[in-house]
Amino acid sequence: MVPMLKRYVAVLTIAIGALSAQTKAPVNGERYARLAIRNAMIIDGNGTPASGPKDILIENNRIVAVVPLDPVAVQSGRAKRLPADAEIDATGKYVLPGLINAHAHTQDERGGIPQPLDYELKIWLSCGITTIRDVGSDTKKTLALRAQSAAGTVQAPRVLVYPMFSAQAPVPTNPEEARARIREYKEMGADGVKFTGIYRNVMEAAEDEAHKLGLPIAHHVGVEETTAWDDIHFGTRSIEHWYGIPDAAIPDGVQNFPANFNYNNETDRFRYAGHLWREADPKKLQEVLKGMVDAHVAWVPTLDIYEASRDLQRAQNQPWFKEYLHPTLEEYFRPNPRNHGSYFLGWTSNDEVFWKENYRIWMAALRDFERMGGTIGAGDDAGFIYQIYGFGLLRELELHEEAGFNPIKVIEHVTGNNAKILGMEGKIGGVRAGYMADLIVVNGNPLENMKVLYPTGISAIKDGHEVHTGGIEWTIKDGYTYYVPTLSAQVRQMVEEAKKARHSTPPTAE
């Protein structure tokens, strides 16, 4: 830290100490008429560098002022500080918009074994996630959770509900049924719709009806008769993962699967998915990406959820598993053809080599897409394939950085860009007056090291000694203040108690 900045921080620390003597610190889970965050370095969600120090004033659930501070005026006592009922000292810390998870699933069981929903909700908040787009769960339960979150009666992120089009039987097989299903979702109060495994004529009718009713579409394309070209032509809001993008650029339009390939065998499906990016014609791929940009089709790649395919050993031994992996989720992750995403039966080093190349081409396509003007979001699809809720999204940010994006752009992907994809641009995803009070206060600079966002924190060297630092200190959602050390401790206790119960009575599927 340069000498001048050190003096500024010292002055601000003295000033905030005087204020703190008169103003209380917030309480976990409370909302205040006026909450101040003092002396923050701010990283906005618009792709601009950090700036500060600044004071942020929140009234109930809105940011009402972001005020730059003059250290000289603070030192002389002439600085005008906005009064508040409670305040957070952010001296030496960074404040970001609350993180948005654009591809999430709310889950209260895995493989038929119960798992407390509170476990997932508190990990999300501990990882700084203030909004999720649920793209497939029990719709009625998730609509109820959305209402509880909005009312502040449950400690949870804001929820947008996208029912999965094909999850409810009978699955629509013609345009008339497709339109009726979309109308049904609108009447239920859905925020959008998630497609997967859909016929082209059904998709066209469903999208047309959805556009009329104002329901955006998220599409997990899969290996089916539709590809990214259909998303371009029909007006899909976002393509999830990446399937359908290289497929649209394969010269003869047919993937080079072996004759005995079975798409319903997940080991087959994911093994040969690792070959698809190399099959795409580079010139045609550029045309697909340009088509997506021109049609305003965003891309939520979920790089984290397939990482086990390129490095299974790393995925199985993530350091936070010891304290944060619920035994129900741990059991679901074990290779088992009955559980979606648990496909690592006979996984080989050769499979990992293909997937490493898959990632190289995929990441290059993402860079090209953004250079052309495309919108990239961030989601984690956690609860599958060795990814824990929340932790998966933070790993996603590291992978965006690995893909070649500047950390400032990575923060934009998970805040401002995601807000745009969710249709909430100008409401969330930024740190400015008029926005909803969704913020995180971080013990460290994520532009220097994304790992400071993890609840587990990081080890660093200070004055020649190892210290433990980092982690999000406060997650503020809709004006409610959540103290992350408290939430993290509650999650660890849930996991510990579940482990003890498991050892005394092994879980069985219902």
C-alpha positions in Angstrom: 0.0 0.0 0.0 1.5 3.4 -1.0 2.2 5.8 1.9 -0.5 8.3 0.9 -3.2 5.6 0.8 -2.0 4.3 4.1 -2.5 7.8 5.6 -6.0 8.0 4.1 -6.9 4.6 5.5 -5.6 5.6 8.9 -7.6 8.9 8.8 -10.8 7.1 7.7 -10.3 4.4 10.5 -10.2 7.2 13.1 -13.3 8.9 11.6 -15.3 5.7 11.4 -14.3 4.9 15.0 -15.9 8.1 16.2 -19.1 7.4 14.2 -19.3 3.9 15.4 -19.4 5.0 19.0 -22.8 6.6 18.2 -24.2 4.1 15.6 -24.7 0.4 16.1 -23.5 -2.4 13.9 -26.2 -4.3 12.0 -27.7 -7.6 13.3 -27.8 -10.7 11.1 -31.1 -11.0 9.3 -32.4 -7.5 10.0 -33.4 -4.6 7.7 -32.9 -1.0 8.8 -34.7 2.2 7.9 -31.2 3.7 7.2 -28.1 1.6 6.8 -24.7 3.0 5.9 -21.6 1.3 4.6 -18.6 3.5 5.3 -15.4 4.0 3.4 -15.9 1.3 0.8 -13.9 0.6 -2.3 -16.5 -0.1 -4.9 -16.5 -2.5 -7.9 -19.6 -1.7 -9.9 -21.2 -4.3 -12.2 -20.6 -2.2 -15.3 -17.1 -3.2 -16.2 -15.3 -0.2 -14.8 -12.4 -0.2 -12.4 -12.7 0.0 -8.6 -13.2 3.4 -7.0 -13.4 4.9 -3.5 -13.5 5.3 -0.7 -17.2 6.0 -0.7 -20.1 5.9 1.7 -23.2 4.0 0.6 -26.6 4.8 2.2 -29.5 2.3 2.1 -33.0 3.1 3.1 -35.0 -0.2 3.7 -34.5 -2.1 0.4 -33.0 0.7 -1.8 -29.6 2.3 -2.3 -30.4 6.0 -2.0 -26.9 7.6 -2.2 -23.3 6.7 -3.1 -21.1 9.5 -1.8 -17.3 9.9 -2.6 -15.3 10.8 0.4 -12.6 13.5 0.7 -10.0 12.3 3.2 -8.8 15.8 3.9 -12.4 16.9 4.8 -12.7 13.8 7.0 -9.5 14.5 8.8 -10.4 18.1 9.4 -13.9 17.2 10.7 -15.7 19.1 7.9 -16.9 16.0 6.1 -20.6 15.6 5.9 -21.5 12.0 6.8 -24.9 10.7 6.1 -26.7 9.6 9.3 -27.8 6.0 9.7 -29.4 3.7 12.2 -26.8 1.0 11.7 -23.5 1.0 9.8 -20.8 -1.4 8.4 -17.2 -0.3 8.5 -15.8 -1.2 5.1 -12.4 0.4 5.6 -9.9 -1.5 3.5 -12.7 -3.7 2.1 -14.4 -4.0 -1.3 -18.1 -3.7 -2.0 -19.7 -5.3 -5.0 -23.2 -5.8 -6.3 -24.7 -9.0 -4.9 -23.8 -11.9 -7.1 -26.5 -13.3 -9.4 -26.7 -17.0 -10.2 -28.3 -17.3 -13.6 -28.5 -21.1 -13.6 -29.6 -22.6 -10.3 -31.8 -25.4 -8.9 -33.5 -25.4 -5.6 -33.3 -28.9 -4.1 -34.7 -30.3 -0.9 -33.6 -33.9 -1.8 -31.0 -35.7 -3.8 -31.7 -39.2 -5.2 -34.8 -39.4 -3.1 -33.0 -38.7 0.2 -34.1 -35.5 2.0 -31.7 -32.6 2.2 -32.6 -29.4 4.1 -33.3 -26.5 1.8 -31.9 -24.2 4.4 -28.5 -25.7 3.7 -28.6 -24.6 0.1 -30.1 -21.1 0.9 -27.5 -20.3 3.5 -24.6 -21.4 1.4 -25.9 -19.2 -1.4 -26.0 -16.2 0.9 -22.5 -17.1 2.4 -21.1 -17.0 -1.2 -22.6 -13.6 -1.8 -25.5 -14.7 -4.0 -28.4 -12.4 -3.6 -30.5 -13.5 -6.7 -31.0 -16.9 -8.4 -32.7 -17.9 -11.6 -34.2 -21.3 -10.8 -34.3 -23.2 -14.1 -36.0 -26.4 -13.1 -37.3 -27.6 -9.7 -40.6 -28.3 -8.0 -42.3 -25.2 -9.4 -45.0 -24.8 -6.8 -42.4 -25.1 -4.0 -40.1 -22.6 -5.7 -43.0 -20.1 -6.2 -43.7 -20.3 -2.5 -40.0 -19.8 -1.7 -40.0 -16.7 -4.1 -42.8 -15.2 -2.1 -41.1 -15.9 1.3 -37.9 -14.4 0.1 -39.6 -11.3 -1.2 -41.4 -10.9 2.2 -38.2 -11.4 4.1 -39.6 -14.4 6.1 -36.8 -16.7 5.0 -33.1 -16.1 4.8 -32.7 -16.6 1.1 -31.7 -15.0 -2.2 -34.3 -13.4 -4.4 -35.8 -16.1 -6.7 -36.9 -16.0 -10.3 -38.8 -19.1 -11.3 -38.4 -20.7 -14.7 -40.3 -24.0 -14.8 -38.8 -26.8 -17.0 -41.1 -27.2 -20.0 -40.6 -30.9 -20.4 -40.7 -31.8 -16.7 -44.5 -32.1 -16.3 -46.3 -35.0 -17.9 -47.7 -35.2 -20.4 -44.9 -33.4 -22.4 -46.4 -31.2 -25.2 -45.9 -32.8 -28.6 -47.6 -30.3 -30.9 -47.9 -26.5 -31.2 -51.4 -26.3 -29.6 -50.2 -28.2 -26.5 -47.1 -26.1 -26.4 -49.0 -22.8 -26.3 -51.3 -24.2 -23.6 -48.4 -25.1 -21.4 -46.9 -21.7 -21.7 -50.2 -20.1 -20.8 -50.4 -22.4 -17.8 -46.9 -21.2 -16.6 -48.0 -17.6 -17.0 -51.1 -18.2 -14.9 -48.9 -19.8 -12.2 -46.8 -16.6 -12.0 -43.6 -18.0 -13.6 -40.9 -15.5 -14.5 -39.8 -17.4 -17.6 -39.5 -20.9 -19.0 -36.6 -23.4 -19.4 -36.5 -25.6 -22.5 -34.7 -28.9 -22.9 -35.3 -31.8 -25.2 -37.8 -30.1 -27.4 -39.0 -30.6 -31.0 -38.5 -27.7 -33.4 -42.2 -27.1 -34.2 -43.1 -27.3 -30.5 -40.3 -24.9 -29.6 -41.3 -22.4 -32.3 -44.9 -22.3 -31.1 -43.9 -22.2 -27.4 -41.5 -19.4 -27.9 -44.0 -17.4 -29.9 -46.6 -17.7 -27.1 -44.0 -16.9 -24.5 -43.0 -13.7 -26.3 -46.6 -12.6 -26.4 -46.9 -13.2 -22.7 -43.6 -11.6 -21.7 -41.9 -14.9 -20.6 -38.2 -15.1 -21.5 -36.7 -18.5 -22.5 -33.6 -20.2 -21.2 -32.6 -23.2 -23.4 -30.5 -26.2 -22.5 -30.2 -27.3 -26.1 -28.9 -30.8 -25.7 -28.4 -33.1 -28.6 -31.8 -32.8 -30.4 -33.2 -31.6 -33.6 -32.9 -28.0 -32.5 -29.6 -26.1 -32.4 -28.4 -22.6 -31.7 -29.8 -21.5 -35.1 -33.3 -22.2 -33.8 -32.6 -20.0 -30.7 -31.4 -17.3 -33.0 -34.5 -17.5 -35.2 -37.1 -17.9 -32.5 -35.7 -15.3 -30.0 -34.4 -17.3 -27.1 -33.1 -15.1 -24.2 -30.2 -17.3 -23.2 -28.5 -20.5 -24.2 -27.4 -22.5 -21.1 -24.2 -24.5 -21.0 -23.0 -24.8 -24.6 -24.8 -27.7 -26.3 -26.3 -26.7 -29.6 -23.6 -24.1 -30.4 -20.8 -26.3 -31.8 -23.6 -28.6 -33.2 -24.9 -25.8 -35.3 -21.4 -25.4 -36.9 -20.8 -29.1 -37.7 -20.4 -29.2 -41.5 -23.0 -32.0 -42.3 -25.1 -31.3 -39.2 -24.6 -34.7 -37.7 -22.3 -35.4 -34.7 -19.7 -38.1 -35.2 -21.0 -40.4 -32.5 -20.1 -44.2 -32.7 -22.8 -46.5 -34.0 -23.5 -47.9 -30.5 -23.9 -44.5 -28.9 -27.0 -44.2 -26.6 -27.9 -40.6 -25.6 -29.8 -41.9 -22.6 -26.7 -43.6 -21.3 -25.1 -40.6 -19.5 -21.6 -42.1 -19.6 -21.9 -42.2 -23.4 -23.6 -38.8 -23.5 -20.9 -36.9 -21.5 -18.0 -38.9 -22.9 -18.7 -38.0 -26.5 -19.8 -34.5 -25.6 -16.1 -34.0 -25.0 -15.6 -34.4 -28.7 -18.1 -31.9 -30.1 -16.2 -28.6 -30.0 -13.4 -30.1 -32.2 -16.1 -31.2 -34.7 -17.3 -27.7 -35.3 -16.0 -25.9 -38.4 -14.2 -22.8 -37.2 -15.7 -20.5 -39.9 -19.2 -21.8 -39.4 -18.8 -21.4 -35.7 -18.0 -17.7 -36.1 -21.2 -17.4 -38.1 -23.2 -19.0 -35.3 -21.7 -16.7 -32.7 -22.3 -13.6 -34.8 -25.9 -14.8 -35.3 -26.4 -15.1 -31.5 -25.0 -11.6 -31.0 -27.2 -10.1 -33.7 -30.3 -11.8 -32.3 -29.4 -10.8 -28.7 -29.1 -14.4 -27.5 -27.1 -14.4 -24.3 -24.8 -17.2 -23.2 -24.6 -18.7 -19.7 -21.8 -21.2 -20.1 -21.7 -22.9 -16.6 -18.0 -23.8 -17.1 -17.8 -25.2 -13.6 -20.3 -28.0 -13.9 -18.3 -29.9 -16.5 -14.9 -29.4 -14.9 -14.9 -32.9 -13.4 -14.9 -34.3 -16.9 -11.4 -32.7 -17.5 -10.0 -33.4 -14.0 -12.0 -35.9 -12.0 -9.5 -36.2 -9.2 -9.6 -32.4 -8.5 -13.4 -32.4 -8.6 -13.6 -35.2 -6.0 -11.2 -33.6 -3.6 -12.2 -29.9 -3.3 -11.0 -28.5 0.0 -14.4 -27.2 1.2 -16.0 -30.7 0.9 -14.7 -31.6 4.4 -16.9 -29.0 6.2 -19.5 -28.0 3.7 -20.5 -31.1 1.7 -23.8 -32.5 3.0 -23.7 -36.3 3.2 -26.9 -36.5 1.1 -25.2 -34.6 -1.7 -22.0 -36.6 -1.2 -23.9 -39.8 -1.8 -25.6 -38.3 -4.9 -22.3 -37.5 -6.4 -21.0 -41.1 -6.3 -21.0 -42.7 -9.8 -24.6 -44.1 -10.2 -26.5 -44.4 -13.4 -29.8 -43.6 -11.5 -28.6 -40.1 -10.6 -28.3 -37.4 -13.3 -24.7 -36.2 -13.7 -23.2 -39.1 -11.7 -21.8 -40.6 -14.9 -18.2 -41.4 -14.0 -18.3 -45.1 -14.5 -15.1 -46.2 -16.3 -14.0 -42.6 -16.9 -10.5 -42.6 -18.5 -7.5 -40.4 -18.9 -8.4 -40.3 -22.6 -11.8 -38.8 -21.7 -10.1 -36.1 -19.7 -7.7 -35.3 -22.6 -10.6 -34.8 -25.0 -12.4 -32.6 -22.4 -9.3 -30.5 -21.8 -9.3 -29.7 -25.6 -13.1 -29.2 -25.4 -12.5 -26.5 -22.8 -9.7 -24.8 -24.8 -12.0 -24.4 -27.9 -15.1 -23.6 -25.8 -13.2 -20.8 -23.9 -11.9 -19.4 -27.2 -15.5 -19.3 -28.5 -16.6 -17.4 -25.4 -13.9 -14.8 -25.9 -14.9 -14.4 -29.6 -18.5 -14.1 -28.6 -17.9 -11.3 -26.2 -15.5 -9.5 -28.6 -18.4 -9.5 -31.2 -20.6 -7.8 -28.6 -22.3 -10.9 -27.0 -23.6 -11.0 -23.5 -22.0 -13.6 -21.2 -23.6 -14.5 -17.9 -22.6 -16.8 -15.1 -24.4 -19.7 -13.4 -23.2 -22.9 -11.7 -25.9 -25.6 -12.1 -24.8 -26.9 -8.7 -26.2 -29.9 -6.9 -24.7 -32.1 -9.7 -21.3 -33.4 -10.8 -19.3 -32.5 -7.6 -20.4 -28.9 -7.4 -21.8 -27.5 -4.1 -24.3 -24.6 -4.2 -22.6 -21.2 -4.2 -19.1 -22.6 -4.3 -19.8 -23.7 -7.8 -20.6 -20.1 -8.9 -17.4 -18.8 -7.3 -15.5 -21.5 -9.2 -17.3 -20.4 -12.3 -15.8 -16.9 -11.9 -12.3 -18.4 -11.6 -12.9 -20.3 -14.8 -14.1 -17.2 -16.6 -10.7 -15.6 -15.6 -9.0 -18.8 -16.9 -10.8 -18.3 -20.2 -9.0 -15.0 -20.7 -11.5 -12.4 -19.3 -10.2 -9.5 -17.2 -11.4 -9.9 -13.6 -13.4 -6.6 -14.0 -15.3 -8.3 -16.9 -15.8 -11.4 -14.8 -17.5 -9.4 -12.1 -19.6 -7.8 -14.8 -20.6 -11.2 -16.1 -22.0 -12.3 -12.7 -23.6 -8.9 -11.8 -24.5 -6.4 -14.6 -24.7 -9.0 -17.4 -26.8 -11.4 -15.4 -29.2 -8.6 -14.4 -29.7 -7.9 -18.1 -30.3 -11.6 -18.9 -32.9 -11.8 -16.1 -34.6 -8.7 -17.3 -33.7 -6.8 -14.1 -31.2 -4.3 -15.7 -31.3 -1.0 -13.8 -32.7 -2.8 -10.7 -29.9 -5.1 -9.5 -26.3 -5.8 -10.6 -24.9 -2.4 -9.7 -23.9 -0.1 -6.8 -25.7 3.1 -7.5 -28.6 5.2 -6.2 -32.0 3.8 -7.1 -30.9 0.2 -7.3 -32.2 -2.5 -4.9 -30.0 -2.9 -1.9 -28.2 -6.1 -3.0 -24.5 -5.8 -2.0 -21.6 -7.8 -0.6 -18.8 -6.5 1.6 -15.6 -8.5 0.9 -12.4 -8.8 3.0 -10.1 -8.5 0.1 -9.9 -7.4 -3.5 -11.4 -10.0 -5.9 -9.9 -8.2 -8.9 -6.5 -9.4 -7.4 -7.7 -12.8 -6.3 -11.2 -14.3 -6.9 -10.5 -16.8 -4.1 -11.2 -14.1 -1.5 -14.9 -14.5 -2.2 -15.0 -18.1 -0.8 -16.5 -18.5 2.7 -13.4 -20.6 3.5 -11.2 -17.5 3.0 -7.5 -17.6 2.0 -4.1 -17.8 3.5 -1.8 -14.8 2.9 1.6 -13.6 4.1 1.6 -10.4 6.2 4.7 -9.0 7.8 6.4 -12.3 7.2 3.7 -14.3 8.9 0.9 -16.5 7.5 -2.6 -15.0 8.2 -6.0 -16.2 7.3 -8.0 -13.6 5.5 -10.6 -13.1 2.8 -14.2 -14.2 2.7 -17.4 -12.2 2.3 -18.2 -10.5 5.6 -21.7 -9.2 4.8 -24.2 -10.2 2.2 -27.0 -7.6 1.9 -30.1 -8.8 0.0 -33.0 -6.5 -0.5 -31.7 -4.4 2.4 -31.5 -7.4 4.8 -28.1 -7.8 6.4 -26.6 -11.3 6.6 -23.4 -11.8 8.5 -21.6 -14.4 6.6 -19.5 -15.9 9.5 -22.7 -16.7 11.3 -24.4 -18.3 8.2 -21.3 -20.3 7.4 -21.1 -21.6 10.9 -24.7 -22.7 10.7 -24.1 -24.5 7.4 -21.1 -26.3 8.9 -23.2 -27.3 11.9 -25.9 -28.7 9.6 -23.3 -30.8 7.8 -21.7 -32.1 11.0 -25.1 -33.1 12.5 -26.1 -34.8 9.2 -22.8 -36.8 9.3 -23.4 -37.9 12.8 -27.0 -39.0 12.0 -25.7 -40.8 8.9 -23.2 -42.8 10.9 -25.9 -43.9 13.3 -28.6 -44.6 10.7 -27.5 -45.0 7.1 -29.8 -43.0 4.7 -32.2 -44.8 2.4 -34.0 -43.6 -0.6 -37.7 -43.2 -0.2 
